[in-house]
């Protein structure tokens, strides 16, 4: 009976160790994904800002061209 209990405890301990390892791996993966998402959000904000600046410059050029046509 004692061997059976020791075997069950060893199996349980092995399963717990596997779960702890899995949790550690997932925690690290989650941290890396969050960092990546923050970086992508910052890049997106920069690209949106550049796009808006380009749009403004193009609209200004179009406006000047229209003035040249009518002036």
mmCIF file as Biopython writes it, N, C-alpha, C and O atoms, coordinates in Angstrom:
data_model
#
loop_
_atom_site.group_PDB
_atom_site.id
_atom_site.type_symbol
_atom_site.label_atom_id
_atom_site.label_alt_id
_atom_site.label_comp_id
_atom_site.label_asym_id
_atom_site.label_entity_id
_atom_site.label_seq_id
_atom_site.pdbx_PDB_ins_code
_atom_site.Cartn_x
_atom_site.Cartn_y
_atom_site.Cartn_z
_atom_site.occupancy
_atom_site.B_iso_or_equiv
_atom_site.auth_seq_id
_atom_site.auth_asym_id
_atom_site.pdbx_PDB_model_num
ATOM 1   N N  . UNK A ? 1  ? 0.828  -1.207 0.000   1.0 0.0 1  A 1 
ATOM 2   C CA . UNK A ? 1  ? 0.000  0.000  0.000   1.0 0.0 1  A 1 
ATOM 3   C C  . UNK A ? 1  ? 0.862  1.256  0.000   1.0 0.0 1  A 1 
ATOM 4   O O  . UNK A ? 1  ? 0.553  2.225  -0.694  1.0 0.0 1  A 1 
ATOM 5   N N  . UNK A ? 2  ? 1.924  1.240  0.764   1.0 0.0 2  A 1 
ATOM 6   C CA . UNK A ? 2  ? 2.803  2.386  0.858   1.0 0.0 2  A 1 
ATOM 7   C C  . UNK A ? 2  ? 3.472  2.677  -0.480  1.0 0.0 2  A 1 
ATOM 8   O O  . UNK A ? 2  ? 3.642  3.840  -0.846  1.0 0.0 2  A 1 
ATOM 9   N N  . UNK A ? 3  ? 3.855  1.627  -1.216  1.0 0.0 3  A 1 
ATOM 10  C CA . UNK A ? 3  ? 4.458  1.821  -2.535  1.0 0.0 3  A 1 
ATOM 11  C C  . UNK A ? 3  ? 3.465  2.463  -3.498  1.0 0.0 3  A 1 
ATOM 12  O O  . UNK A ? 3  ? 3.832  3.334  -4.287  1.0 0.0 3  A 1 
ATOM 13  N N  . UNK A ? 4  ? 2.219  2.035  -3.433  1.0 0.0 4  A 1 
ATOM 14  C CA . UNK A ? 4  ? 1.166  2.589  -4.284  1.0 0.0 4  A 1 
ATOM 15  C C  . UNK A ? 4  ? 0.997  4.084  -4.000  1.0 0.0 4  A 1 
ATOM 16  O O  . UNK A ? 4  ? 0.913  4.887  -4.929  1.0 0.0 4  A 1 
ATOM 17  N N  . UNK A ? 5  ? 0.946  4.453  -2.733  1.0 0.0 5  A 1 
ATOM 18  C CA . UNK A ? 5  ? 0.781  5.859  -2.353  1.0 0.0 5  A 1 
ATOM 19  C C  . UNK A ? 5  ? 1.991  6.665  -2.799  1.0 0.0 5  A 1 
ATOM 20  O O  . UNK A ? 5  ? 1.845  7.771  -3.320  1.0 0.0 5  A 1 
ATOM 21  N N  . UNK A ? 6  ? 3.176  6.123  -2.601  1.0 0.0 6  A 1 
ATOM 22  C CA . UNK A ? 6  ? 4.391  6.816  -3.039  1.0 0.0 6  A 1 
ATOM 23  C C  . UNK A ? 6  ? 4.405  7.004  -4.551  1.0 0.0 6  A 1 
ATOM 24  O O  . UNK A ? 6  ? 4.832  8.049  -5.042  1.0 0.0 6  A 1 
ATOM 25  N N  . UNK A ? 7  ? 3.942  5.999  -5.290  1.0 0.0 7  A 1 
ATOM 26  C CA . UNK A ? 7  ? 3.867  6.099  -6.745  1.0 0.0 7  A 1 
ATOM 27  C C  . UNK A ? 7  ? 2.865  7.171  -7.167  1.0 0.0 7  A 1 
ATOM 28  O O  . UNK A ? 7  ? 3.137  7.952  -8.078  1.0 0.0 7  A 1 
ATOM 29  N N  . UNK A ? 8  ? 1.722  7.209  -6.514  1.0 0.0 8  A 1 
ATOM 30  C CA . UNK A ? 8  ? 0.711  8.219  -6.823  1.0 0.0 8  A 1 
ATOM 31  C C  . UNK A ? 8  ? 1.228  9.619  -6.505  1.0 0.0 8  A 1 
ATOM 32  O O  . UNK A ? 8  ? 1.002  10.558 -7.268  1.0 0.0 8  A 1 
ATOM 33  N N  . UNK A ? 9  ? 1.914  9.753  -5.391  1.0 0.0 9  A 1 
ATOM 34  C CA . UNK A ? 9  ? 2.491  11.055 -5.015  1.0 0.0 9  A 1 
ATOM 35  C C  . UNK A ? 9  ? 3.540  11.470 -6.042  1.0 0.0 9  A 1 
ATOM 36  O O  . UNK A ? 9  ? 3.596  12.636 -6.434  1.0 0.0 9  A 1 
ATOM 37  N N  . UNK A ? 10 ? 4.372  10.524 -6.480  1.0 0.0 10 A 1 
ATOM 38  C CA . UNK A ? 10 ? 5.393  10.825 -7.490  1.0 0.0 10 A 1 
ATOM 39  C C  . UNK A ? 10 ? 4.749  11.264 -8.798  1.0 0.0 10 A 1 
ATOM 40  O O  . UNK A ? 10 ? 5.219  12.204 -9.440  1.0 0.0 10 A 1 
ATOM 41  N N  . UNK A ? 11 ? 3.668  10.583 -9.198  1.0 0.0 11 A 1 
ATOM 42  C CA . UNK A ? 11 ? 2.949  10.983 -10.422 1.0 0.0 11 A 1 
ATOM 43  C C  . UNK A ? 11 ? 2.350  12.375 -10.280 1.0 0.0 11 A 1 
ATOM 44  O O  . UNK A ? 11 ? 2.428  13.201 -11.190 1.0 0.0 11 A 1 
ATOM 45  N N  . UNK A ? 12 ? 1.756  12.614 -9.127  1.0 0.0 12 A 1 
ATOM 46  C CA . UNK A ? 12 ? 1.164  13.927 -8.879  1.0 0.0 12 A 1 
ATOM 47  C C  . UNK A ? 12 ? 2.236  15.013 -8.894  1.0 0.0 12 A 1 
ATOM 48  O O  . UNK A ? 12 ? 2.033  16.091 -9.454  1.0 0.0 12 A 1 
ATOM 49  N N  . UNK A ? 13 ? 3.360  14.724 -8.285  1.0 0.0 13 A 1 
ATOM 50  C CA . UNK A ? 13 ? 4.466  15.679 -8.265  1.0 0.0 13 A 1 
ATOM 51  C C  . UNK A ? 13 ? 4.970  15.954 -9.684  1.0 0.0 13 A 1 
ATOM 52  O O  . UNK A ? 13 ? 5.272  17.098 -10.025 1.0 0.0 13 A 1 
ATOM 53  N N  . UNK A ? 14 ? 5.059  14.923 -10.500 1.0 0.0 14 A 1 
ATOM 54  C CA . UNK A ? 14 ? 5.496  15.088 -11.891 1.0 0.0 14 A 1 
ATOM 55  C C  . UNK A ? 14 ? 4.499  15.945 -12.670 1.0 0.0 14 A 1 
ATOM 56  O O  . UNK A ? 14 ? 4.893  16.809 -13.453 1.0 0.0 14 A 1 
ATOM 57  N N  . UNK A ? 15 ? 3.217  15.705 -12.452 1.0 0.0 15 A 1 
ATOM 58  C CA . UNK A ? 15 ? 2.190  16.505 -13.136 1.0 0.0 15 A 1 
ATOM 59  C C  . UNK A ? 15 ? 2.238  17.954 -12.690 1.0 0.0 15 A 1 
ATOM 60  O O  . UNK A ? 15 ? 2.093  18.866 -13.504 1.0 0.0 15 A 1 
ATOM 61  N N  . UNK A ? 16 ? 2.439  18.165 -11.403 1.0 0.0 16 A 1 
ATOM 62  C CA . UNK A ? 16 ? 2.533  19.536 -10.876 1.0 0.0 16 A 1 
ATOM 63  C C  . UNK A ? 16 ? 3.746  20.242 -11.465 1.0 0.0 16 A 1 
ATOM 64  O O  . UNK A ? 16 ? 3.667  21.407 -11.854 1.0 0.0 16 A 1 
ATOM 65  N N  . UNK A ? 17 ? 4.877  19.526 -11.531 1.0 0.0 17 A 1 
ATOM 66  C CA . UNK A ? 17 ? 6.083  20.111 -12.125 1.0 0.0 17 A 1 
ATOM 67  C C  . UNK A ? 17 ? 5.859  20.481 -13.593 1.0 0.0 17 A 1 
ATOM 68  O O  . UNK A ? 17 ? 6.326  21.520 -14.060 1.0 0.0 17 A 1 
ATOM 69  N N  . UNK A ? 18 ? 5.143  19.622 -14.307 1.0 0.0 18 A 1 
ATOM 70  C CA . UNK A ? 18 ? 4.821  19.917 -15.707 1.0 0.0 18 A 1 
ATOM 71  C C  . UNK A ? 18 ? 3.942  21.161 -15.802 1.0 0.0 18 A 1 
ATOM 72  O O  . UNK A ? 18 ? 4.164  22.018 -16.657 1.0 0.0 18 A 1 
ATOM 73  N N  . UNK A ? 19 ? 2.951  21.258 -14.930 1.0 0.0 19 A 1 
ATOM 74  C CA . UNK A ? 19 ? 2.065  22.429 -14.932 1.0 0.0 19 A 1 
ATOM 75  C C  . UNK A ? 19 ? 2.816  23.703 -14.585 1.0 0.0 19 A 1 
ATOM 76  O O  . UNK A ? 19 ? 2.581  24.750 -15.188 1.0 0.0 19 A 1 
ATOM 77  N N  . UNK A ? 20 ? 3.711  23.618 -13.623 1.0 0.0 20 A 1 
ATOM 78  C CA . UNK A ? 20 ? 4.501  24.793 -13.248 1.0 0.0 20 A 1 
ATOM 79  C C  . UNK A ? 20 ? 5.374  25.229 -14.421 1.0 0.0 20 A 1 
ATOM 80  O O  . UNK A ? 20 ? 5.476  26.421 -14.712 1.0 0.0 20 A 1 
ATOM 81  N N  . UNK A ? 21 ? 5.998  24.275 -15.087 1.0 0.0 21 A 1 
ATOM 82  C CA . UNK A ? 21 ? 6.821  24.597 -16.259 1.0 0.0 21 A 1 
ATOM 83  C C  . UNK A ? 21 ? 5.980  25.233 -17.361 1.0 0.0 21 A 1 
ATOM 84  O O  . UNK A ? 21 ? 6.394  26.204 -17.994 1.0 0.0 21 A 1 
ATOM 85  N N  . UNK A ? 22 ? 4.799  24.673 -17.577 1.0 0.0 22 A 1 
ATOM 86  C CA . UNK A ? 22 ? 3.902  25.222 -18.600 1.0 0.0 22 A 1 
ATOM 87  C C  . UNK A ? 22 ? 3.479  26.639 -18.244 1.0 0.0 22 A 1 
ATOM 88  O O  . UNK A ? 22 ? 3.446  27.513 -19.111 1.0 0.0 22 A 1 
ATOM 89  N N  . UNK A ? 23 ? 3.156  26.874 -16.985 1.0 0.0 23 A 1 
ATOM 90  C CA . UNK A ? 23 ? 2.772  28.222 -16.546 1.0 0.0 23 A 1 
ATOM 91  C C  . UNK A ? 23 ? 3.920  29.207 -16.730 1.0 0.0 23 A 1 
ATOM 92  O O  . UNK A ? 23 ? 3.712  30.331 -17.186 1.0 0.0 23 A 1 
ATOM 93  N N  . UNK A ? 24 ? 5.120  28.790 -16.377 1.0 0.0 24 A 1 
ATOM 94  C CA . UNK A ? 24 ? 6.290  29.658 -16.554 1.0 0.0 24 A 1 
ATOM 95  C C  . UNK A ? 24 ? 6.503  30.002 -18.024 1.0 0.0 24 A 1 
ATOM 96  O O  . UNK A ? 24 ? 6.755  31.155 -18.376 1.0 0.0 24 A 1 
ATOM 97  N N  . UNK A ? 25 ? 6.396  28.974 -18.884 1.0 0.0 25 A 1 
ATOM 98  C CA . UNK A ? 25 ? 6.579  29.196 -20.321 1.0 0.0 25 A 1 
ATOM 99  C C  . UNK A ? 25 ? 5.501  30.131 -20.864 1.0 0.0 25 A 1 
ATOM 100 O O  . UNK A ? 25 ? 5.795  31.038 -21.643 1.0 0.0 25 A 1 
ATOM 101 N N  . UNK A ? 26 ? 4.255  29.908 -20.454 1.0 0.0 26 A 1 
ATOM 102 C CA . UNK A ? 26 ? 3.153  30.759 -20.924 1.0 0.0 26 A 1 
ATOM 103 C C  . UNK A ? 26 ? 3.278  32.185 -20.405 1.0 0.0 26 A 1 
ATOM 104 O O  . UNK A ? 26 ? 2.967  33.137 -21.120 1.0 0.0 26 A 1 
ATOM 105 N N  . UNK A ? 27 ? 3.728  32.334 -19.176 1.0 0.0 27 A 1 
ATOM 106 C CA . UNK A ? 27 ? 3.931  33.667 -18.608 1.0 0.0 27 A 1 
ATOM 107 C C  . UNK A ? 27 ? 4.981  34.441 -19.411 1.0 0.0 27 A 1 
ATOM 108 O O  . UNK A ? 27 ? 4.801  35.620 -19.712 1.0 0.0 27 A 1 
ATOM 109 N N  . UNK A ? 28 ? 6.070  33.763 -19.748 1.0 0.0 28 A 1 
ATOM 110 C CA . UNK A ? 28 ? 7.130  34.398 -20.541 1.0 0.0 28 A 1 
ATOM 111 C C  . UNK A ? 28 ? 6.633  34.717 -21.948 1.0 0.0 28 A 1 
ATOM 112 O O  . UNK A ? 28 ? 6.910  35.790 -22.484 1.0 0.0 28 A 1 
ATOM 113 N N  . UNK A ? 29 ? 5.903  33.783 -22.539 1.0 0.0 29 A 1 
ATOM 114 C CA . UNK A ? 29 ? 5.356  34.016 -23.874 1.0 0.0 29 A 1 
ATOM 115 C C  . UNK A ? 29 ? 4.387  35.199 -23.856 1.0 0.0 29 A 1 
ATOM 116 O O  . UNK A ? 29 ? 4.392  36.025 -24.768 1.0 0.0 29 A 1 
ATOM 117 N N  . UNK A ? 30 ? 3.571  35.274 -22.835 1.0 0.0 30 A 1 
ATOM 118 C CA . UNK A ? 30 ? 2.627  36.380 -22.703 1.0 0.0 30 A 1 
ATOM 119 C C  . UNK A ? 30 ? 3.362  37.709 -22.558 1.0 0.0 30 A 1 
ATOM 120 O O  . UNK A ? 30 ? 2.970  38.710 -23.156 1.0 0.0 30 A 1 
ATOM 121 N N  . UNK A ? 31 ? 4.431  37.713 -21.761 1.0 0.0 31 A 1 
ATOM 122 C CA . UNK A ? 31 ? 5.225  38.930 -21.572 1.0 0.0 31 A 1 
ATOM 123 C C  . UNK A ? 31 ? 5.821  39.380 -22.910 1.0 0.0 31 A 1 
ATOM 124 O O  . UNK A ? 31 ? 5.797  40.564 -23.246 1.0 0.0 31 A 1 
ATOM 125 N N  . UNK A ? 32 ? 6.355  38.417 -23.664 1.0 0.0 32 A 1 
ATOM 126 C CA . UNK A ? 32 ? 6.941  38.757 -24.961 1.0 0.0 32 A 1 
ATOM 127 C C  . UNK A ? 32 ? 5.874  39.261 -25.938 1.0 0.0 32 A 1 
ATOM 128 O O  . UNK A ? 32 ? 6.125  40.198 -26.696 1.0 0.0 32 A 1 
ATOM 129 N N  . UNK A ? 33 ? 4.700  38.654 -25.924 1.0 0.0 33 A 1 
ATOM 130 C CA . UNK A ? 33 ? 3.622  39.096 -26.813 1.0 0.0 33 A 1 
ATOM 131 C C  . UNK A ? 33 ? 3.133  40.495 -26.452 1.0 0.0 33 A 1 
ATOM 132 O O  . UNK A ? 33 ? 2.848  41.307 -27.332 1.0 0.0 33 A 1 
ATOM 133 N N  . UNK A ? 34 ? 3.038  40.770 -25.156 1.0 0.0 34 A 1 
ATOM 134 C CA . UNK A ? 34 ? 2.629  42.109 -24.728 1.0 0.0 34 A 1 
ATOM 135 C C  . UNK A ? 34 ? 3.650  43.156 -25.161 1.0 0.0 34 A 1 
ATOM 136 O O  . UNK A ? 34 ? 3.288  44.246 -25.606 1.0 0.0 34 A 1 
ATOM 137 N N  . UNK A ? 35 ? 4.929  42.815 -25.027 1.0 0.0 35 A 1 
ATOM 138 C CA . UNK A ? 35 ? 5.983  43.734 -25.447 1.0 0.0 35 A 1 
ATOM 139 C C  . UNK A ? 35 ? 5.918  43.974 -26.952 1.0 0.0 35 A 1 
ATOM 140 O O  . UNK A ? 35 ? 6.067  45.102 -27.424 1.0 0.0 35 A 1 
ATOM 141 N N  . UNK A ? 36 ? 5.694  42.900 -27.689 1.0 0.0 36 A 1 
ATOM 142 C CA . UNK A ? 36 ? 5.568  43.009 -29.139 1.0 0.0 36 A 1 
ATOM 143 C C  . UNK A ? 36 ? 4.361  43.861 -29.521 1.0 0.0 36 A 1 
ATOM 144 O O  . UNK A ? 36 ? 4.438  44.681 -30.436 1.0 0.0 36 A 1 
ATOM 145 N N  . UNK A ? 37 ? 3.246  43.664 -28.817 1.0 0.0 37 A 1 
ATOM 146 C CA . UNK A ? 37 ? 2.041  44.445 -29.103 1.0 0.0 37 A 1 
ATOM 147 C C  . UNK A ? 37 ? 2.276  45.925 -28.816 1.0 0.0 37 A 1 
ATOM 148 O O  . UNK A ? 37 ? 1.833  46.780 -29.582 1.0 0.0 37 A 1 
ATOM 149 N N  . UNK A ? 38 ? 2.964  46.233 -27.728 1.0 0.0 38 A 1 
ATOM 150 C CA . UNK A ? 38 ? 3.274  47.632 -27.417 1.0 0.0 38 A 1 
ATOM 151 C C  . UNK A ? 38 ? 4.125  48.244 -28.516 1.0 0.0 38 A 1 
ATOM 152 O O  . UNK A ? 38 ? 3.899  49.383 -28.926 1.0 0.0 38 A 1 
ATOM 153 N N  . UNK A ? 39 ? 5.098  47.490 -28.990 1.0 0.0 39 A 1 
ATOM 154 C CA . UNK A ? 39 ? 5.962  47.971 -30.059 1.0 0.0 39 A 1 
ATOM 155 C C  . UNK A ? 39 ? 5.165  48.201 -31.343 1.0 0.0 39 A 1 
ATOM 156 O O  . UNK A ? 39 ? 5.346  49.215 -32.018 1.0 0.0 39 A 1 
ATOM 157 N N  . UNK A ? 40 ? 4.290  47.264 -31.674 1.0 0.0 40 A 1 
ATOM 158 C CA . UNK A ? 40 ? 3.471  47.413 -32.881 1.0 0.0 40 A 1 
ATOM 159 C C  . UNK A ? 40 ? 2.502  48.587 -32.760 1.0 0.0 40 A 1 
ATOM 160 O O  . UNK A ? 40 ? 2.250  49.286 -33.742 1.0 0.0 40 A 1 
ATOM 161 N N  . UNK A ? 41 ? 1.963  48.805 -31.572 1.0 0.0 41 A 1 
ATOM 162 C CA . UNK A ? 41 ? 1.069  49.951 -31.373 1.0 0.0 41 A 1 
ATOM 163 C C  . UNK A ? 41 ? 1.816  51.262 -31.549 1.0 0.0 41 A 1 
ATOM 164 O O  . UNK A ? 41 ? 1.289  52.205 -32.140 1.0 0.0 41 A 1 
ATOM 165 N N  . UNK A ? 42 ? 3.044  51.328 -31.038 1.0 0.0 42 A 1 
ATOM 166 C CA . UNK A ? 42 ? 3.851  52.538 -31.199 1.0 0.0 42 A 1 
ATOM 167 C C  . UNK A ? 42 ? 4.182  52.756 -32.677 1.0 0.0 42 A 1 
ATOM 168 O O  . UNK A ? 42 ? 4.123  53.882 -33.172 1.0 0.0 42 A 1 
ATOM 169 N N  . UNK A ? 43 ? 4.527  51.677 -33.372 1.0 0.0 43 A 1 
ATOM 170 C CA . UNK A ? 43 ? 4.833  51.778 -34.800 1.0 0.0 43 A 1 
ATOM 171 C C  . UNK A ? 43 ? 3.598  52.234 -35.579 1.0 0.0 43 A 1 
ATOM 172 O O  . UNK A ? 43 ? 3.702  53.057 -36.489 1.0 0.0 43 A 1 
ATOM 173 N N  . UNK A ? 44 ? 2.440  51.700 -35.220 1.0 0.0 44 A 1 
ATOM 174 C CA . UNK A ? 44 ? 1.199  52.089 -35.884 1.0 0.0 44 A 1 
ATOM 175 C C  . UNK A ? 44 ? 0.929  53.576 -35.682 1.0 0.0 44 A 1 
ATOM 176 O O  . UNK A ? 44 ? 0.549  54.272 -36.624 1.0 0.0 44 A 1 
ATOM 177 N N  . UNK A ? 45 ? 1.122  54.060 -34.464 1.0 0.0 45 A 1 
ATOM 178 C CA . UNK A ? 45 ? 0.897  55.477 -34.176 1.0 0.0 45 A 1 
ATOM 179 C C  . UNK A ? 45 ? 1.836  56.353 -35.010 1.0 0.0 45 A 1 
ATOM 180 O O  . UNK A ? 45 ? 1.431  57.386 -35.542 1.0 0.0 45 A 1 
ATOM 181 N N  . UNK A ? 46 ? 3.087  55.923 -35.112 1.0 0.0 46 A 1 
ATOM 182 C CA . UNK A ? 46 ? 4.059  56.678 -35.909 1.0 0.0 46 A 1 
ATOM 183 C C  . UNK A ? 46 ? 3.652  56.700 -37.379 1.0 0.0 46 A 1 
ATOM 184 O O  . UNK A ? 46 ? 3.713  57.739 -38.036 1.0 0.0 46 A 1 
ATOM 185 N N  . UNK A ? 47 ? 3.238  55.543 -37.886 1.0 0.0 47 A 1 
ATOM 186 C CA . UNK A ? 47 ? 2.822  55.475 -39.294 1.0 0.0 47 A 1 
ATOM 187 C C  . UNK A ? 47 ? 1.568  56.305 -39.564 1.0 0.0 47 A 1 
ATOM 188 O O  . UNK A ? 47 ? 1.458  56.944 -40.610 1.0 0.0 47 A 1 
ATOM 189 N N  . UNK A ? 48 ? 0.627  56.295 -38.627 1.0 0.0 48 A 1 
ATOM 190 C CA . UNK A ? 48 ? -0.571 57.123 -38.797 1.0 0.0 48 A 1 
ATOM 191 C C  . UNK A ? 48 ? -0.217 58.605 -38.811 1.0 0.0 48 A 1 
ATOM 192 O O  . UNK A ? 48 ? -0.769 59.381 -39.590 1.0 0.0 48 A 1 
ATOM 193 N N  . UNK A ? 49 ? 0.704  58.980 -37.945 1.0 0.0 49 A 1 
ATOM 194 C CA . UNK A ? 49 ? 1.141  60.388 -37.901 1.0 0.0 49 A 1 
ATOM 195 C C  . UNK A ? 49 ? 1.833  60.774 -39.204 1.0 0.0 49 A 1 
ATOM 196 O O  . UNK A ? 49 ? 1.578  61.846 -39.752 1.0 0.0 49 A 1 
ATOM 197 N N  . UNK A ? 50 ? 2.704  59.904 -39.696 1.0 0.0 50 A 1 
ATOM 198 C CA . UNK A ? 50 ? 3.392  60.189 -40.969 1.0 0.0 50 A 1 
ATOM 199 C C  . UNK A ? 50 ? 2.393  60.257 -42.115 1.0 0.0 50 A 1 
ATOM 200 O O  . UNK A ? 50 ? 2.519  61.103 -43.000 1.0 0.0 50 A 1 
ATOM 201 N N  . UNK A ? 51 ? 1.409  59.380 -42.103 1.0 0.0 51 A 1 
ATOM 202 C CA . UNK A ? 51 ? 0.393  59.373 -43.144 1.0 0.0 51 A 1 
ATOM 203 C C  . UNK A ? 51 ? -0.386 60.684 -43.130 1.0 0.0 51 A 1 
ATOM 204 O O  . UNK A ? 51 ? -0.661 61.263 -44.182 1.0 0.0 51 A 1 
ATOM 205 N N  . UNK A ? 52 ? -0.736 61.143 -41.944 1.0 0.0 52 A 1 
ATOM 206 C CA . UNK A ? 52 ? -1.477 62.406 -41.828 1.0 0.0 52 A 1 
ATOM 207 C C  . UNK A ? 52 ? -0.630 63.579 -42.313 1.0 0.0 52 A 1 
ATOM 208 O O  . UNK A ? 52 ? -1.135 64.477 -42.988 1.0 0.0 52 A 1 
ATOM 209 N N  . UNK A ? 53 ? 0.655  63.570 -41.970 1.0 0.0 53 A 1 
ATOM 210 C CA . UNK A ? 53 ? 1.547  64.647 -42.437 1.0 0.0 53 A 1 
ATOM 211 C C  . UNK A ? 53 ? 1.653  64.632 -43.955 1.0 0.0 53 A 1 
ATOM 212 O O  . UNK A ? 53 ? 1.627  65.686 -44.591 1.0 0.0 53 A 1 
ATOM 213 N N  . UNK A ? 54 ? 1.774  63.442 -44.540 1.0 0.0 54 A 1 
ATOM 214 C CA . UNK A ? 54 ? 1.861  63.326 -45.997 1.0 0.0 54 A 1 
ATOM 215 C C  . UNK A ? 54 ? 0.565  63.813 -46.643 1.0 0.0 54 A 1 
ATOM 216 O O  . UNK A ? 54 ? 0.594  64.515 -47.653 1.0 0.0 54 A 1 
ATOM 217 N N  . UNK A ? 55 ? -0.568 63.436 -46.055 1.0 0.0 55 A 1 
ATOM 218 C CA . UNK A ? 55 ? -1.858 63.874 -46.591 1.0 0.0 55 A 1 
ATOM 219 C C  . UNK A ? 55 ? -1.961 65.407 -46.570 1.0 0.0 55 A 1 
ATOM 220 O O  . UNK A ? 55 ? -2.416 66.017 -47.537 1.0 0.0 55 A 1 
ATOM 221 N N  . UNK A ? 56 ? -1.540 66.009 -45.478 1.0 0.0 56 A 1 
ATOM 222 C CA . UNK A ? 56 ? -1.587 67.467 -45.366 1.0 0.0 56 A 1 
ATOM 223 C C  . UNK A ? 56 ? -0.699 68.128 -46.413 1.0 0.0 56 A 1 
ATOM 224 O O  . UNK A ? 56 ? -1.085 69.120 -47.030 1.0 0.0 56 A 1 
ATOM 225 N N  . UNK A ? 57 ? 0.494  67.568 -46.606 1.0 0.0 57 A 1 
ATOM 226 C CA . UNK A ? 57 ? 1.406  68.145 -47.596 1.0 0.0 57 A 1 
ATOM 227 C C  . UNK A ? 57 ? 0.840  68.007 -49.001 1.0 0.0 57 A 1 
ATOM 228 O O  . UNK A ? 57 ? 0.947  68.931 -49.807 1.0 0.0 57 A 1 
ATOM 229 N N  . UNK A ? 58 ? 0.247  66.875 -49.295 1.0 0.0 58 A 1 
ATOM 230 C CA . UNK A ? 58 ? -0.335 66.664 -50.630 1.0 0.0 58 A 1 
ATOM 231 C C  . UNK A ? 58 ? -1.512 67.608 -50.843 1.0 0.0 58 A 1 
ATOM 232 O O  . UNK A ? 58 ? -1.655 68.191 -51.918 1.0 0.0 58 A 1 
ATOM 233 N N  . UNK A ? 59 ? -2.356 67.760 -49.823 1.0 0.0 59 A 1 
ATOM 234 C CA . UNK A ? 59 ? -3.483 68.685 -49.946 1.0 0.0 59 A 1 
ATOM 235 C C  . UNK A ? 59 ? -2.991 70.114 -50.153 1.0 0.0 59 A 1 
ATOM 236 O O  . UNK A ? 59 ? -3.583 70.868 -50.925 1.0 0.0 59 A 1 
ATOM 237 N N  . UNK A ? 60 ? -1.926 70.483 -49.478 1.0 0.0 60 A 1 
ATOM 238 C CA . UNK A ? 60 ? -1.365 71.832 -49.655 1.0 0.0 60 A 1 
ATOM 239 C C  . UNK A ? 60 ? -0.829 71.993 -51.079 1.0 0.0 60 A 1 
ATOM 240 O O  . UNK A ? 60 ? -1.022 73.041 -51.696 1.0 0.0 60 A 1 
ATOM 241 N N  . UNK A ? 61 ? -0.162 70.971 -51.602 1.0 0.0 61 A 1 
ATOM 242 C CA . UNK A ? 61 ? 0.345  71.053 -52.978 1.0 0.0 61 A 1 
ATOM 243 C C  . UNK A ? 61 ? -0.800 71.162 -53.973 1.0 0.0 61 A 1 
ATOM 244 O O  . UNK A ? 61 ? -0.728 71.950 -54.916 1.0 0.0 61 A 1 
ATOM 245 N N  . UNK A ? 62 ? -1.841 70.392 -53.775 1.0 0.0 62 A 1 
ATOM 246 C CA . UNK A ? 62 ? -2.999 70.458 -54.673 1.0 0.0 62 A 1 
ATOM 247 C C  . UNK A ? 62 ? -3.622 71.848 -54.629 1.0 0.0 62 A 1 
ATOM 248 O O  . UNK A ? 62 ? -3.998 72.407 -55.659 1.0 0.0 62 A 1 
ATOM 249 N N  . UNK A ? 63 ? -3.725 72.389 -53.437 1.0 0.0 63 A 1 
ATOM 250 C CA . UNK A ? 63 ? -4.284 73.730 -53.283 1.0 0.0 63 A 1 
ATOM 251 C C  . UNK A ? 63 ? -3.440 74.756 -54.030 1.0 0.0 63 A 1 
ATOM 252 O O  . UNK A ? 63 ? -3.973 75.627 -54.717 1.0 0.0 63 A 1 
ATOM 253 N N  . UNK A ? 64 ? -2.113 74.647 -53.891 1.0 0.0 64 A 1 
ATOM 254 C CA . UNK A ? 64 ? -1.227 75.593 -54.607 1.0 0.0 64 A 1 
ATOM 255 C C  . UNK A ? 64 ? -1.353 75.423 -56.122 1.0 0.0 64 A 1 
ATOM 256 O O  . UNK A ? 64 ? -1.346 76.408 -56.860 1.0 0.0 64 A 1 
ATOM 257 N N  . UNK A ? 65 ? -1.466 74.187 -56.584 1.0 0.0 65 A 1 
ATOM 258 C CA . UNK A ? 65 ? -1.633 73.955 -58.024 1.0 0.0 65 A 1 
ATOM 259 C C  . UNK A ? 65 ? -2.942 74.556 -58.539 1.0 0.0 65 A 1 
ATOM 260 O O  . UNK A ? 65 ? -2.986 75.137 -59.623 1.0 0.0 65 A 1 
ATOM 261 N N  . UNK A ? 66 ? -3.999 74.408 -57.752 1.0 0.0 66 A 1 
ATOM 262 C CA . UNK A ? 66 ? -5.285 74.995 -58.145 1.0 0.0 66 A 1 
ATOM 263 C C  . UNK A ? 66 ? -5.188 76.518 -58.192 1.0 0.0 66 A 1 
ATOM 264 O O  . UNK A ? 66 ? -5.747 77.150 -59.088 1.0 0.0 66 A 1 
ATOM 265 N N  . UNK A ? 67 ? -4.493 77.096 -57.247 1.0 0.0 67 A 1 
ATOM 266 C CA . UNK A ? 67 ? -4.306 78.552 -57.243 1.0 0.0 67 A 1 
ATOM 267 C C  . UNK A ? 67 ? -3.519 79.002 -58.459 1.0 0.0 67 A 1 
ATOM 268 O O  . UNK A ? 67 ? -3.801 80.049 -59.042 1.0 0.0 67 A 1 
ATOM 269 N N  . UNK A ? 68 ? -2.523 78.200 -58.840 1.0 0.0 68 A 1 
ATOM 270 C CA . UNK A ? 68 ? -1.718 78.541 -60.010 1.0 0.0 68 A 1 
ATOM 271 C C  . UNK A ? 68 ? -2.566 78.477 -61.286 1.0 0.0 68 A 1 
ATOM 272 O O  . UNK A ? 68 ? -2.382 79.291 -62.191 1.0 0.0 68 A 1 
ATOM 273 N N  . UNK A ? 69 ? -3.496 77.511 -61.363 1.0 0.0 69 A 1 
ATOM 274 C CA . UNK A ? 69 ? -4.368 77.387 -62.526 1.0 0.0 69 A 1 
ATOM 275 C C  . UNK A ? 69 ? -5.292 78.586 -62.660 1.0 0.0 69 A 1 
ATOM 276 O O  . UNK A ? 69 ? -5.561 79.063 -63.763 1.0 0.0 69 A 1 
ATOM 277 N N  . UNK A ? 70 ? -5.779 79.069 -61.506 1.0 0.0 70 A 1 
ATOM 278 C CA . UNK A ? 70 ? -6.757 80.158 -61.513 1.0 0.0 70 A 1 
ATOM 279 C C  . UNK A ? 70 ? -6.117 81.530 -61.356 1.0 0.0 70 A 1 
ATOM 280 O O  . UNK A ? 70 ? -6.797 82.551 -61.464 1.0 0.0 70 A 1 
ATOM 281 N N  . UNK A ? 71 ? -4.813 81.558 -61.103 1.0 0.0 71 A 1 
ATOM 282 C CA . UNK A ? 71 ? -4.190 82.842 -60.833 1.0 0.0 71 A 1 
ATOM 283 C C  . UNK A ? 71 ? -3.408 83.343 -61.927 1.0 0.0 71 A 1 
ATOM 284 O O  . UNK A ? 71 ? -2.827 84.423 -61.827 1.0 0.0 71 A 1 
#
